[in-house]
Amino acid sequence: MTATRPPRGDGAPAPYVLPAPGPVTDNRLSDSTLYGPSIQASRINGGVHFHEATPSAPPVPRQLLPVPATFTDRESDLAALITQIGELPDYAVRTVVISGPGGVGKTTLANRLLHQVSAAYGGGQLYADLRGYAPEGPARTSEVLARFLRSLRPGAQPASVEELAAWWRSVTASQPDRPAIVLLDNVRNAAQVRALLPGGRGHLVVVTSRDRLAELAPDGAVLHRLDPFDEVAARQYLTRCLGQHRVAREAGAAAQITRRAAGSPMALALTVTHLAADPDRPFAELVSGAPSSAPADPSHPTLARQEAAVNHALDQSYSSLPRSTPAPAVYRRMASVFTVDFDVPLTAAACNLTCSEAETALEQLHERNLIELHRESASRGRVYRFHDTARAHARDRATREATLGEPEELLQRALDFYLTNASATEKILTPTHRPLRRDNVYPPAEMIVFADEATALSWLYAQRDNLLHAVRAAAAAGLDRSTWQLAHAIWPLLRSSHDYELWSESHELGLEAARRCGDREAVRRCAVHCADVRRNLLRRCALRRWAVVPLEEECRPRPAVEPSGRCRAAPSCRACQASSCRPCPVRCRHGA
């Protein structure tokens, strides 16, 4: 501030005199909201320039699976589907359901179809495996929606499933001239499809399912049943995989192979794997045994034959595993683990192997098509999974061949793997998070090394679904210590992701388990985290039904108000005295 200096004749320094106050400037904004950079000032002389880096747009997602070079037949199916899609109105979301038994090639046909029509859909190609027939339960709708949204609009995610679904519809409706393709694989029921339908017009959603999903017919969906290969197509598939000369040389045995496969592409693929591994092996060696028996189903005799053919092919592949290696045990055990997928470190810990031994066993299983390579992950390496049919076969083998106490040991080893490594990330990412006891029965012999915070957080995000299944599995088995300790250990993931569904379920299970254990400190920490998630949901949602009471050791959540409107929070609870009772949209299992 500049002051005036009055003239003086005696040479003495003149005192600074403040000028008279000018007009008052009011910097308050009324009924306004500012977005982006702003300047607050009384007067601006000259131009003002803001220089911001323009964020790069995310790449258009191309998530469809590749079509194998051995894709065979299905020309009539493709032609019929393309015709039916063209007949659907362009003002709606076009939906196609491809149904058929496991291993018949539904996913391959769906990918082939979508690749063929993709030029008309510039909004991207999205893929999700909904795991409708997995023993651990289907994929969470919230996680699928969040993954789709991250592919199209990276950024913070809303809280509830309803909000995610609304955002998903808004995003997909925002570019009407660029419709998108969505492939929903392994769907169990129509509700899974309806929750994931995009907004706007002209999008194409293709669904694969073992069931017909007739509930979608009133919505205008095309229902297409995929049949097995006929003998001509099955022989053509063998020829593409093994070569014309070899198949023609053993035409009789090749015909027996195709008949016993009952037209199942999966059964044929397993057989081809054996024959390709040993080019000199005669076809006749593989047709010497009879297929495994399958329960007769008079209403679906073809389906029974296909199941028997696939089981027989899986039996052959399993029998071919070297008994001197851990591969047979890895096949049985990893199918029985609660996880959605698995990698080398988890396999080593669950099967009590070194990482080198686990990697070799997984490669042997993959070479025989007993497991699938799901993806290559920067934080996890090669990630594998089972086809639903192969998982059921492996679990049946595990039931028949397991030794006394083996299933219980397997579960505890897998739980300890996640507890140990999640606790390691907790120390890196949240060093101030109050440490609690960890009771590892089988700590992994080889720990995962997290180089920095980014690596640790990336691992947590990649294992998000498996961590939820771990908490659920521990709770279902009555392993209370593992349950609450896992819930406590994944705090860095919850704090970063704001995955309120995972947060709420894991900590409610953890709170119940901690109470049964009688661990007062664990009860307090889980209770505080339960209150945190309800408070955060309050800030994100508009529902006003339930009170969030910050929980302490003796405090229990309950309905917010009596019919009279009087607050029912206990005045003796110091936590309730510290903050006001506020509504919360979460109906937790402790409340009415």
C-alpha positions as CSV (number, residue, x, y, z in Angstrom):
1,M,0.0,0.0,0.0
2,T,1.4,3.4,-1.0
3,A,1.1,6.4,1.4
4,T,1.3,10.1,0.6
5,R,4.3,12.1,1.9
6,P,3.3,15.8,2.8
7,P,5.9,18.4,1.9
8,R,8.0,19.8,4.9
9,G,10.4,22.6,4.9
10,D,12.5,21.6,7.9
11,G,14.1,18.5,6.3
12,A,12.7,16.2,8.9
13,P,11.4,12.9,7.6
14,A,7.7,13.1,6.8
15,P,5.5,10.5,8.5
16,Y,3.5,8.1,6.4
17,V,-0.1,9.0,6.3
18,L,-2.7,6.4,5.2
19,P,-4.9,7.6,2.4
20,A,-8.6,8.0,3.0
21,P,-10.5,4.7,2.4
22,G,-11.9,4.3,-1.0
23,P,-15.0,2.4,-2.1
24,V,-15.4,-1.0,-0.5
25,T,-15.0,-4.1,-2.8
26,D,-17.3,-7.1,-2.0
27,N,-15.6,-10.3,-3.1
28,R,-18.5,-12.6,-2.1
29,L,-20.3,-14.6,-4.8
30,S,-24.0,-15.1,-4.4
31,D,-25.8,-18.2,-5.7
32,S,-22.8,-19.0,-7.9
33,T,-20.5,-21.9,-8.4
34,L,-17.0,-21.6,-9.9
35,Y,-15.4,-24.4,-11.9
36,G,-11.7,-24.3,-12.9
37,P,-9.1,-21.6,-12.2
38,S,-10.2,-18.2,-10.8
39,I,-8.6,-15.0,-9.5
40,Q,-10.0,-13.0,-6.5
41,A,-8.9,-9.3,-6.7
42,S,-10.2,-5.8,-6.3
43,R,-8.9,-4.6,-9.7
44,I,-7.1,-6.2,-12.6
45,N,-5.0,-4.2,-15.1
46,G,-4.1,-6.0,-18.3
47,G,-4.9,-9.4,-19.5
48,V,-5.0,-12.6,-17.5
49,H,-4.0,-15.9,-19.0
50,F,-4.4,-19.4,-17.7
51,H,-2.2,-22.0,-19.1
52,E,-3.4,-25.6,-18.5
53,A,-2.3,-28.8,-20.0
54,T,-5.1,-30.2,-22.1
55,P,-5.9,-33.7,-20.7
56,S,-5.4,-36.3,-23.3
57,A,-8.6,-38.3,-24.2
58,P,-8.5,-41.9,-23.2
59,P,-8.1,-44.4,-26.1
60,V,-11.2,-45.9,-27.6
61,P,-11.5,-49.3,-25.8
62,R,-10.9,-52.4,-27.9
63,Q,-11.5,-55.1,-25.4
64,L,-12.9,-57.9,-27.6
65,L,-11.0,-61.2,-27.4
66,P,-9.0,-62.3,-30.4
67,V,-10.6,-64.9,-32.7
68,P,-8.5,-68.0,-33.1
69,A,-7.2,-68.9,-36.6
70,T,-9.0,-72.3,-36.3
71,F,-12.4,-70.7,-36.1
72,T,-14.6,-73.3,-38.0
73,D,-18.0,-73.4,-39.5
74,R,-20.7,-71.2,-37.9
75,E,-21.3,-69.4,-41.2
76,S,-25.1,-69.9,-41.0
77,D,-25.1,-68.7,-37.4
78,L,-23.2,-65.6,-38.3
79,A,-25.4,-64.8,-41.3
80,A,-28.6,-65.3,-39.3
81,L,-27.4,-63.1,-36.4
82,I,-26.2,-60.3,-38.7
83,T,-29.6,-60.3,-40.5
84,Q,-31.5,-60.3,-37.2
85,I,-29.3,-57.4,-35.8
86,G,-30.0,-55.4,-39.0
87,E,-33.7,-55.8,-38.5
88,L,-33.7,-54.4,-34.9
89,P,-34.7,-50.7,-34.6
90,D,-31.9,-48.2,-34.4
91,Y,-33.7,-46.2,-31.7
92,A,-33.1,-48.9,-29.1
93,V,-30.2,-50.8,-27.6
94,R,-29.9,-53.9,-29.7
95,T,-29.5,-57.1,-27.6
96,V,-28.5,-60.6,-28.8
97,V,-28.4,-63.7,-26.5
98,I,-26.2,-66.6,-27.7
99,S,-27.0,-69.7,-25.5
100,G,-25.8,-73.2,-25.4
101,P,-24.0,-75.8,-23.2
102,G,-20.6,-75.2,-21.7
103,G,-17.8,-75.6,-24.2
104,V,-19.9,-75.3,-27.3
105,G,-18.1,-72.1,-28.5
106,K,-20.5,-69.3,-27.5
107,T,-17.8,-66.8,-26.6
108,T,-15.8,-67.5,-29.7
109,L,-18.8,-67.0,-31.9
110,A,-19.8,-63.8,-30.1
111,N,-16.3,-62.4,-30.6
112,R,-16.2,-63.4,-34.3
113,L,-19.6,-61.7,-34.8
114,L,-18.6,-58.5,-33.1
115,H,-15.3,-58.2,-34.9
116,Q,-17.2,-58.6,-38.1
117,V,-19.7,-55.7,-37.4
118,S,-17.3,-53.5,-35.4
119,A,-16.8,-51.0,-38.2
120,A,-20.4,-49.7,-37.5
121,Y,-19.7,-49.1,-33.8
122,G,-17.2,-46.3,-33.3
123,G,-17.9,-45.8,-29.6
124,G,-15.6,-48.7,-28.5
125,Q,-15.7,-52.4,-27.7
126,L,-16.2,-53.4,-24.1
127,Y,-16.0,-56.9,-22.6
128,A,-16.9,-58.3,-19.2
129,D,-16.9,-61.9,-17.8
130,L,-19.9,-61.9,-15.4
131,R,-19.0,-65.3,-14.0
132,G,-22.6,-66.3,-13.7
133,Y,-21.8,-70.0,-13.1
134,A,-18.8,-69.6,-10.9
135,P,-19.1,-71.4,-7.5
136,E,-18.0,-68.2,-5.7
137,G,-20.9,-66.2,-7.2
138,P,-21.2,-63.7,-10.1
139,A,-19.2,-60.6,-10.7
140,R,-20.3,-57.6,-8.8
141,T,-22.4,-55.2,-10.9
142,S,-20.7,-52.2,-9.3
143,E,-17.2,-53.5,-10.3
144,V,-18.3,-54.1,-13.9
145,L,-19.9,-50.7,-14.2
146,A,-16.8,-49.0,-12.7
147,R,-14.5,-50.9,-15.1
148,F,-16.6,-49.8,-18.1
149,L,-16.6,-46.2,-16.9
150,R,-12.9,-46.2,-16.4
151,S,-12.5,-47.4,-20.0
152,L,-14.6,-44.5,-21.3
153,R,-14.2,-41.7,-18.7
154,P,-11.3,-42.0,-16.3
155,G,-11.8,-40.3,-13.0
156,A,-13.5,-40.5,-9.6
157,Q,-16.3,-43.0,-9.3
158,P,-19.6,-42.4,-7.7
159,A,-20.6,-44.5,-4.7
160,S,-23.7,-46.6,-5.2
161,V,-24.6,-49.1,-7.9
162,E,-27.6,-46.9,-8.9
163,E,-25.3,-43.9,-9.3
164,L,-22.8,-45.9,-11.3
165,A,-25.5,-47.2,-13.6
166,A,-26.9,-43.7,-14.1
167,W,-23.5,-42.4,-15.0
168,W,-22.9,-45.4,-17.3
169,R,-26.1,-44.6,-19.2
170,S,-25.2,-40.9,-19.4
171,V,-21.8,-41.5,-20.8
172,T,-22.9,-44.0,-23.4
173,A,-25.8,-41.7,-24.5
174,S,-23.5,-38.6,-24.8
175,Q,-22.3,-39.6,-28.3
176,P,-25.4,-40.7,-30.3
177,D,-23.4,-40.9,-33.5
178,R,-20.8,-43.3,-32.0
179,P,-22.6,-46.4,-30.6
180,A,-20.6,-49.0,-28.7
181,I,-20.3,-52.7,-28.6
182,V,-20.7,-54.6,-25.2
183,L,-20.0,-58.3,-24.8
184,L,-21.3,-59.8,-21.6
185,D,-19.9,-63.2,-21.2
186,N,-21.2,-66.1,-18.9
187,V,-24.4,-64.4,-17.9
188,R,-26.7,-66.3,-15.4
189,N,-29.9,-64.3,-15.5
190,A,-31.6,-61.4,-17.2
191,A,-31.1,-59.1,-14.2
192,Q,-27.4,-59.0,-14.8
193,V,-28.0,-57.9,-18.4
194,R,-30.5,-55.2,-17.6
195,A,-28.2,-53.6,-15.0
196,L,-25.5,-53.1,-17.6
197,L,-27.5,-51.9,-20.6
198,P,-26.0,-48.7,-22.0
199,G,-28.0,-45.5,-22.5
200,G,-28.9,-43.8,-25.8
201,R,-29.6,-45.6,-29.0
202,G,-27.9,-47.9,-31.5
203,H,-25.6,-49.8,-29.1
204,L,-25.1,-53.5,-29.6
205,V,-25.1,-55.8,-26.5
206,V,-24.2,-59.5,-27.1
207,V,-24.8,-61.9,-24.2
208,T,-23.5,-65.5,-23.8
209,S,-25.2,-67.8,-21.4
210,R,-25.9,-71.5,-20.8
211,D,-29.6,-70.5,-20.4
212,R,-31.9,-69.2,-23.0
213,L,-32.7,-66.0,-21.0
214,A,-36.3,-65.9,-22.3
215,E,-37.0,-63.0,-19.9
216,L,-35.3,-60.7,-22.4
217,A,-37.5,-61.7,-25.3
218,P,-40.2,-59.1,-24.3
219,D,-37.5,-56.5,-24.4
220,G,-36.9,-57.3,-28.1
221,A,-33.7,-59.4,-27.6
222,V,-32.7,-61.8,-30.3
223,L,-32.4,-65.3,-28.8
224,H,-30.0,-67.6,-30.7
225,R,-29.3,-71.2,-29.6
226,L,-25.8,-72.5,-30.7
227,D,-25.7,-76.1,-31.7
228,P,-22.7,-78.4,-31.5
229,F,-20.5,-79.1,-34.6
230,D,-21.8,-81.7,-37.0
231,E,-19.3,-84.3,-38.2
232,V,-18.2,-82.3,-41.2
233,A,-17.4,-79.3,-39.1
234,A,-15.7,-81.4,-36.5
235,R,-13.5,-83.0,-39.1
236,Q,-12.7,-79.6,-40.6
237,Y,-11.6,-78.4,-37.2
238,L,-9.3,-81.4,-36.7
239,T,-7.8,-80.7,-40.2
240,R,-7.2,-77.0,-39.4
241,C,-5.4,-77.9,-36.2
242,L,-3.5,-81.0,-37.1
243,G,-3.1,-80.8,-40.9
244,Q,-4.8,-82.4,-43.8
245,H,-2.2,-85.1,-44.3
246,R,-2.3,-86.4,-40.8
247,V,-6.1,-86.5,-40.6
248,A,-6.4,-88.2,-44.0
249,R,-3.8,-90.8,-43.0
250,E,-5.9,-91.9,-40.0
251,A,-9.4,-91.1,-41.4
252,G,-11.1,-93.9,-39.4
253,A,-9.7,-93.0,-36.1
254,A,-10.4,-89.3,-36.8
255,A,-14.0,-90.1,-37.5
256,Q,-14.2,-91.9,-34.1
257,I,-12.7,-88.9,-32.4
258,T,-15.2,-86.5,-33.9
259,R,-18.1,-88.8,-33.0
260,R,-17.0,-89.2,-29.4
261,A,-16.5,-85.4,-29.1
262,A,-20.3,-85.2,-29.7
263,G,-19.7,-81.9,-31.6
264,S,-18.2,-80.2,-28.6
265,P,-15.4,-77.7,-29.6
266,M,-14.0,-77.9,-26.1
267,A,-13.7,-81.7,-26.2
268,L,-12.1,-81.5,-29.6
269,A,-9.6,-78.8,-28.5
270,L,-8.5,-81.0,-25.5
271,T,-8.0,-83.9,-27.8
272,V,-6.1,-81.8,-30.4
273,T,-3.7,-80.7,-27.6
274,H,-2.7,-84.3,-26.9
275,L,-2.2,-85.1,-30.6
276,A,-0.3,-81.9,-31.3
277,A,2.1,-82.5,-28.4
278,D,3.2,-85.8,-30.0
279,P,3.1,-85.7,-33.9
280,D,3.9,-89.4,-34.0
281,R,1.2,-90.5,-31.7
282,P,-1.5,-92.5,-33.5
283,F,-5.1,-91.3,-33.2
284,A,-6.2,-94.8,-32.2
285,E,-4.5,-94.4,-28.8
286,L,-7.0,-91.7,-27.9
287,V,-10.1,-93.6,-28.9
288,S,-9.3,-96.8,-27.1
289,G,-11.3,-95.9,-23.9
290,A,-15.0,-95.2,-23.6
291,P,-16.2,-91.8,-22.5
292,S,-17.1,-91.2,-18.9
293,S,-20.7,-91.9,-18.0
294,A,-23.0,-88.9,-17.6
295,P,-26.4,-88.7,-16.1
296,A,-29.1,-89.3,-18.6
297,D,-31.3,-86.4,-19.4
298,P,-34.2,-87.5,-21.6
299,S,-35.1,-83.9,-22.4
300,H,-31.6,-83.0,-23.6
301,P,-29.9,-86.2,-24.8
302,T,-27.4,-84.3,-26.9
303,L,-26.4,-82.2,-24.0
304,A,-25.7,-85.4,-21.9
305,R,-23.5,-86.7,-24.7
306,Q,-21.5,-83.4,-24.9
307,E,-21.0,-83.4,-21.2
308,A,-19.7,-87.0,-21.3
309,A,-17.4,-86.1,-24.2
310,V,-15.9,-83.1,-22.4
311,N,-15.5,-85.0,-19.2
312,H,-13.8,-87.8,-21.0
313,A,-11.4,-85.4,-22.7
314,L,-10.7,-83.7,-19.4
315,D,-10.0,-87.1,-17.9
316,Q,-7.5,-87.8,-20.6
317,S,-5.7,-84.5,-20.2
318,Y,-5.6,-84.9,-16.4
319,S,-4.2,-88.5,-16.7
320,S,-1.5,-87.3,-19.1
321,L,0.0,-85.0,-16.4
322,P,3.3,-86.3,-15.1
323,R,2.6,-87.8,-11.7
324,S,6.2,-87.0,-10.6
325,T,5.4,-83.3,-10.8
326,P,3.0,-81.1,-8.7
327,A,0.8,-80.4,-11.7
328,P,-2.0,-82.8,-10.8
329,A,-2.3,-81.4,-7.3
330,V,-2.2,-77.9,-8.6
331,Y,-5.0,-78.6,-11.0
332,R,-7.2,-80.0,-8.1
333,R,-6.3,-77.5,-5.5
334,M,-6.5,-74.2,-7.5
335,A,-10.0,-75.2,-8.7
336,S,-11.0,-75.4,-5.1
337,V,-9.6,-72.1,-4.0
338,F,-12.1,-69.3,-3.5
339,T,-10.5,-66.8,-6.0
340,V,-11.8,-65.7,-9.4
341,D,-8.3,-66.2,-10.9
342,F,-4.9,-67.1,-9.8
343,D,-1.2,-66.4,-10.5
344,V,2.2,-67.9,-9.6
345,P,2.6,-66.4,-6.1
346,L,-0.9,-67.5,-5.0
347,T,-0.4,-71.0,-6.5
348,A,2.9,-71.4,-4.7
349,A,1.5,-70.4,-1.4
350,A,-1.7,-72.4,-1.7
351,C,0.1,-75.6,-2.9
352,N,3.2,-75.2,-0.6
353,L,5.5,-74.9,-3.6
354,T,8.3,-72.6,-4.6
355,C,7.4,-70.0,-7.2
356,S,9.5,-71.8,-9.8
357,E,7.7,-75.0,-9.2
358,A,4.3,-73.3,-9.3
359,E,5.2,-71.6,-12.6
360,T,6.2,-74.9,-14.2
361,A,3.0,-76.6,-13.1
362,L,0.8,-73.8,-14.4
363,E,2.6,-73.9,-17.7
364,Q,2.0,-77.7,-18.0
365,L,-1.7,-77.2,-17.2
366,H,-2.0,-74.4,-19.8
367,E,-0.3,-76.5,-22.5
368,R,-3.0,-79.1,-22.0
369,N,-5.8,-76.5,-22.1
370,L,-6.8,-77.4,-18.6
371,I,-6.5,-73.8,-17.6
372,E,-6.8,-70.5,-19.6
373,L,-4.3,-67.6,-19.7
374,H,-6.7,-64.8,-18.6
375,R,-4.3,-61.9,-19.0
376,E,-0.8,-60.5,-18.5
377,S,-0.7,-58.2,-15.5
378,A,2.0,-55.7,-14.7
379,S,1.4,-56.2,-10.9
380,R,0.7,-60.0,-11.0
381,G,2.4,-61.4,-14.0
382,R,0.6,-64.2,-15.9
383,V,-2.9,-64.6,-14.5
384,Y,-4.8,-67.8,-15.1
385,R,-8.4,-69.0,-14.7
386,F,-10.5,-72.1,-15.2
387,H,-13.2,-72.7,-17.8
388,D,-16.4,-73.4,-15.8
389,T,-16.5,-77.0,-17.1
390,A,-12.8,-77.6,-16.3
391,R,-13.3,-76.1,-12.8
392,A,-16.2,-78.5,-12.1
393,H,-14.1,-81.4,-13.3
394,A,-11.1,-80.4,-11.2
395,R,-13.2,-80.0,-8.1
396,D,-14.7,-83.4,-8.6
397,R,-11.2,-84.8,-8.7
398,A,-10.3,-82.9,-5.6
399,T,-13.3,-84.3,-3.8
400,R,-12.3,-87.9,-4.7
401,E,-8.6,-87.6,-4.2
402,A,-8.2,-85.2,-1.3
403,T,-6.3,-86.4,1.8
404,L,-7.6,-85.9,5.3
405,G,-7.4,-82.2,6.2
406,E,-6.3,-81.1,2.8
407,P,-9.3,-78.8,2.0
408,E,-8.9,-77.0,5.3
409,E,-5.2,-76.5,4.9
410,L,-5.7,-75.3,1.3
411,L,-8.2,-72.6,2.5
412,Q,-6.0,-71.4,5.3
413,R,-2.9,-71.2,3.1
414,A,-4.8,-69.1,0.5
415,L,-6.2,-66.8,3.2
416,D,-2.7,-66.4,4.8
417,F,-1.3,-65.5,1.4
418,Y,-3.7,-62.6,1.1
419,L,-3.4,-61.6,4.7
420,T,0.4,-61.5,4.6
421,N,0.7,-59.5,1.4
422,A,-2.2,-57.2,2.1
423,S,-0.5,-56.4,5.5
424,A,2.7,-55.7,3.7
425,T,1.0,-53.1,1.4
426,E,-0.7,-51.7,4.5
427,K,2.7,-50.9,6.0
428,I,3.9,-49.2,2.8
429,L,0.7,-47.2,1.9
430,T,-0.6,-46.3,5.4
431,P,2.3,-46.4,7.8
432,T,0.2,-44.4,10.3
433,H,-2.7,-47.0,10.3
434,R,-2.7,-48.5,13.7
435,P,-1.2,-52.0,13.5
436,L,-3.2,-54.9,14.8
437,R,-2.2,-58.5,15.4
438,R,-1.8,-60.9,12.5
439,D,-2.2,-64.6,13.1
440,N,-0.7,-66.4,10.1
441,V,-0.8,-70.2,10.3
442,Y,1.0,-70.8,7.0
443,P,2.9,-67.6,6.0
444,P,4.1,-67.7,2.4
445,A,7.6,-69.0,2.0
446,E,8.2,-66.4,-0.8
447,M,6.8,-62.9,-0.1
448,I,5.9,-60.6,-2.9
449,V,8.3,-57.6,-3.0
450,F,6.6,-54.3,-3.4
451,A,9.1,-51.8,-4.7
452,D,7.2,-48.7,-3.9
453,E,3.7,-47.3,-3.1
454,A,2.5,-47.5,-6.7
455,T,3.4,-51.2,-7.0
456,A,1.7,-52.0,-3.7
457,L,-1.5,-50.1,-4.7
458,S,-1.5,-51.7,-8.1
459,W,-1.4,-55.1,-6.6
460,L,-4.4,-54.3,-4.3
461,Y,-6.5,-53.0,-7.2
462,A,-5.6,-56.1,-9.3
463,Q,-6.7,-58.4,-6.4
464,R,-9.8,-56.5,-5.4
465,D,-12.3,-59.2,-6.3
466,N,-10.1,-61.9,-4.8
467,L,-9.8,-60.0,-1.6
468,L,-13.5,-59.8,-1.2
469,H,-13.9,-63.5,-1.8
470,A,-11.1,-64.1,0.8
471,V,-13.1,-62.3,3.4
472,R,-16.3,-64.1,2.4
473,A,-14.6,-67.5,2.4
474,A,-13.0,-66.9,5.9
475,A,-16.4,-65.8,7.3
476,A,-18.2,-68.8,5.7
477,A,-15.7,-71.2,7.2
478,G,-15.9,-69.7,10.7
479,L,-12.3,-68.5,10.7
480,D,-13.0,-65.3,12.7
481,R,-9.4,-64.2,13.2
482,S,-8.7,-64.4,9.4
483,T,-12.0,-62.6,8.7
484,W,-11.4,-59.5,10.7
485,Q,-7.7,-59.3,10.1
486,L,-8.2,-59.4,6.3
487,A,-10.9,-56.7,6.6
488,H,-8.5,-54.5,8.6
489,A,-5.5,-55.2,6.2
490,I,-7.3,-54.0,3.1
491,W,-7.8,-50.5,4.5
492,P,-5.3,-48.9,2.0
493,L,-7.4,-50.2,-0.9
494,L,-10.7,-49.0,0.6
495,R,-9.2,-45.5,1.3
496,S,-7.9,-45.2,-2.3
497,S,-10.7,-46.8,-4.3
498,H,-13.8,-45.7,-2.2
499,D,-15.3,-49.1,-3.2
500,Y,-18.1,-48.7,-0.7
501,E,-19.6,-52.1,-1.5
502,L,-16.3,-53.9,-0.6
503,W,-15.8,-51.5,2.3
504,S,-19.2,-52.1,3.8
505,E,-19.4,-55.9,3.4
506,S,-15.8,-56.7,4.5
507,H,-16.0,-54.6,7.6
508,E,-19.4,-55.7,8.7
509,L,-18.2,-59.3,8.4
510,G,-15.0,-58.3,10.2
511,L,-16.9,-56.5,12.9
512,E,-19.0,-59.6,13.6
513,A,-15.9,-61.8,13.6
514,A,-14.0,-59.5,15.9
515,R,-16.9,-59.5,18.4
516,R,-17.0,-63.3,18.4
517,C,-13.2,-63.3,19.1
518,G,-13.7,-60.9,22.0
519,D,-10.9,-58.7,20.6
520,R,-11.9,-55.2,21.9
521,E,-9.3,-53.3,19.8
522,A,-10.3,-55.1,16.7
523,V,-14.0,-54.4,17.4
524,R,-13.3,-50.8,17.9
525,R,-11.3,-50.4,14.6
526,C,-13.8,-52.3,12.5
527,A,-16.6,-50.4,14.1
528,V,-15.0,-47.1,13.3
529,H,-14.4,-48.1,9.7
530,C,-18.1,-49.2,9.4
531,A,-19.1,-45.8,10.6
532,D,-16.7,-44.2,8.1
533,V,-18.3,-45.9,5.1
534,R,-21.8,-44.9,6.2
535,R,-20.6,-41.3,6.7
536,N,-19.0,-41.2,3.3
537,L,-22.1,-42.7,1.7
538,L,-24.1,-40.0,3.3
539,R,-22.0,-37.3,1.6
540,R,-22.6,-39.0,-1.8
541,C,-26.2,-40.0,-1.6
542,A,-29.5,-38.2,-1.1
543,L,-31.3,-41.0,0.8
544,R,-32.3,-40.0,4.3
545,R,-33.5,-43.1,6.2
546,W,-30.9,-44.3,8.6
547,A,-28.6,-42.7,11.2
548,V,-24.9,-43.1,11.2
549,V,-23.7,-43.4,14.7
550,P,-19.9,-43.4,15.0
551,L,-19.3,-46.7,16.7
552,E,-17.2,-47.5,19.7
553,E,-16.8,-50.7,21.6
554,E,-20.3,-50.7,23.2
555,C,-22.2,-48.7,20.5
556,R,-24.5,-50.4,18.0
557,P,-26.1,-48.9,14.9
558,R,-29.9,-48.7,15.0
559,P,-32.7,-46.8,13.3
560,A,-32.2,-43.0,13.5
561,V,-35.5,-41.7,14.9
562,E,-38.6,-42.9,16.6
563,P,-42.0,-42.2,15.0
564,S,-42.2,-39.1,17.1
565,G,-39.0,-37.8,15.4
566,R,-36.9,-37.9,18.6
567,C,-33.3,-39.1,18.1
568,R,-32.7,-42.6,19.5
569,A,-28.9,-42.2,19.8
570,A,-27.8,-43.3,23.3
571,P,-26.7,-40.1,25.2
572,S,-24.3,-42.3,27.2
573,C,-22.2,-43.0,24.1
574,R,-19.3,-40.5,23.9
575,A,-19.0,-41.0,20.2
576,C,-22.7,-40.1,19.7
577,Q,-22.2,-37.0,21.9
578,A,-19.2,-36.0,19.8
579,S,-21.1,-35.7,16.5
580,S,-24.7,-35.3,15.5
581,C,-26.8,-38.2,14.3
582,R,-27.0,-38.1,10.6
583,P,-29.1,-40.2,8.1
584,C,-27.4,-42.9,6.1
585,P,-28.6,-44.9,3.1
586,V,-27.0,-48.2,4.1
587,R,-29.1,-50.9,5.7
588,C,-26.4,-52.8,7.4
589,R,-27.2,-56.2,8.9
590,H,-27.0,-54.8,12.5
591,G,-29.9,-52.3,12.0
592,A,-33.6,-53.0,11.8
